Amino acid sequence: MMASLGSDRHYLRELIGAGIDGIAAARREQAGIFHPPIHTAVWPPFAIGATVGALGTHLTGKRKPSTVAMGTVVGSLIGIGAALAWTSRGFAGSAVRRATQSVNASRDLHWLETHPITYA
């Protein structure tokens, strides 16, 4: 039982390593993760998110300054998150493809090691 658990851990480490190698390969292929550069792409969504958050909490009738401030902070964080996701979408797609290819190759190799093909 313990030997099986140890081999499963080793196999899981191989799969994780293959995924990380795939992401690293995608990173080496691309010039940058963010297109357009992040410092130009963040400000408009940040401002829109902060405005929507402030107006949203203000219009719901909760006009305490602390509530409006929290709405502004939450809205701006959502705006920044959306900007990061949008500007890194090209890299994310490439990284997922390369990681999937690498993990599948590792899985195929593991299967061939455990199920040797013998030709008669």
C-alpha positions as CSV (number, residue, x, y, z in Angstrom):
1,M,0.0,0.0,0.0
2,M,2.8,2.4,0.9
3,A,4.7,1.7,-2.2
4,S,1.7,2.5,-4.3
5,L,1.2,5.8,-2.4
6,G,4.9,6.7,-3.0
7,S,4.6,6.0,-6.7
8,D,1.4,8.0,-6.9
9,R,3.2,10.9,-5.3
10,H,6.1,10.6,-7.7
11,Y,3.6,10.5,-10.7
12,L,1.8,13.6,-9.3
13,R,5.1,15.5,-9.0
14,E,5.9,14.5,-12.6
15,L,2.6,15.9,-13.8
16,I,2.9,19.1,-11.8
17,G,6.5,19.5,-13.1
18,A,5.3,19.0,-16.7
19,G,2.6,21.6,-16.3
20,I,5.1,24.1,-14.9
21,D,7.5,23.3,-17.7
22,G,4.8,24.0,-20.2
23,I,4.0,27.4,-18.7
24,A,7.7,28.3,-18.6
25,A,7.9,27.3,-22.3
26,A,5.0,29.6,-23.1
27,R,6.7,32.4,-21.2
28,R,9.9,32.0,-23.1
29,E,8.0,32.1,-26.4
30,Q,6.2,35.4,-25.8
31,A,7.9,38.8,-25.4
32,G,5.6,39.8,-22.5
33,I,2.7,38.6,-20.6
34,F,0.6,41.7,-20.9
35,H,-0.5,43.2,-24.2
36,P,-0.9,46.2,-24.2
37,P,1.5,47.0,-21.4
38,I,-0.1,46.8,-18.0
39,H,0.6,50.4,-16.9
40,T,-1.5,51.8,-19.8
41,A,-4.3,49.2,-19.6
42,V,-5.1,49.4,-15.9
43,W,-6.2,53.0,-15.3
44,P,-9.5,53.1,-17.3
45,P,-10.9,49.9,-15.8
46,F,-9.7,51.0,-12.3
47,A,-11.5,54.4,-12.7
48,I,-14.7,52.8,-14.1
49,G,-14.7,50.2,-11.3
50,A,-14.2,52.8,-8.6
51,T,-17.0,55.0,-10.0
52,V,-19.4,52.1,-10.4
53,G,-18.6,50.9,-6.9
54,A,-19.1,54.3,-5.3
55,L,-22.3,55.1,-7.2
56,G,-23.6,51.6,-6.5
57,T,-23.3,51.9,-2.8
58,H,-24.4,55.5,-2.8
59,L,-27.6,54.8,-4.8
60,T,-28.6,51.8,-2.6
61,G,-29.3,54.2,0.2
62,K,-26.2,53.3,2.2
63,R,-24.7,56.8,2.2
64,K,-22.3,56.4,5.1
65,P,-18.8,57.5,3.9
66,S,-17.2,54.2,5.1
67,T,-19.7,52.2,3.0
68,V,-19.2,54.3,-0.1
69,A,-15.4,54.0,0.4
70,M,-15.6,50.2,0.6
71,G,-17.8,50.2,-2.5
72,T,-15.1,52.3,-4.2
73,V,-12.3,49.9,-3.1
74,V,-14.2,46.8,-4.2
75,G,-15.1,48.3,-7.5
76,S,-11.6,49.4,-8.2
77,L,-10.3,45.9,-7.3
78,I,-12.8,44.3,-9.7
79,G,-11.7,46.8,-12.4
80,I,-8.0,46.0,-11.9
81,G,-8.7,42.2,-11.9
82,A,-10.7,42.5,-15.2
83,A,-7.9,44.6,-16.7
84,L,-5.3,42.0,-15.7
85,A,-7.4,39.1,-17.1
86,W,-8.0,40.9,-20.3
87,T,-4.5,42.0,-21.0
88,S,-3.0,38.6,-20.2
89,R,-5.5,36.6,-22.1
90,G,-3.0,35.8,-25.0
91,F,-0.4,34.5,-22.6
92,A,-3.0,32.6,-20.5
93,G,-4.3,30.8,-23.6
94,S,-0.8,29.9,-24.8
95,A,0.3,28.8,-21.3
96,V,-2.8,26.5,-21.0
97,R,-2.1,24.9,-24.4
98,R,1.6,24.3,-23.7
99,A,0.9,23.0,-20.1
100,T,-1.8,20.7,-21.5
101,Q,0.5,19.3,-24.2
102,S,3.3,18.8,-21.7
103,V,1.1,17.0,-19.1
104,N,-0.5,14.8,-21.8
105,A,3.0,13.8,-23.0
106,S,4.0,13.0,-19.5
107,R,0.8,10.9,-19.0
108,D,1.4,9.1,-22.3
109,L,5.0,8.2,-21.2
110,H,3.8,7.0,-17.8
111,W,1.1,4.8,-19.5
112,L,3.7,3.3,-21.8
113,E,6.0,2.6,-18.9
114,T,3.2,0.8,-17.0
115,H,1.7,-1.0,-20.0
116,P,4.6,-2.1,-22.2
117,I,3.8,-3.0,-25.7
118,T,5.2,-6.4,-26.7
119,Y,5.2,-7.3,-30.3
120,A,5.0,-11.1,-31.1
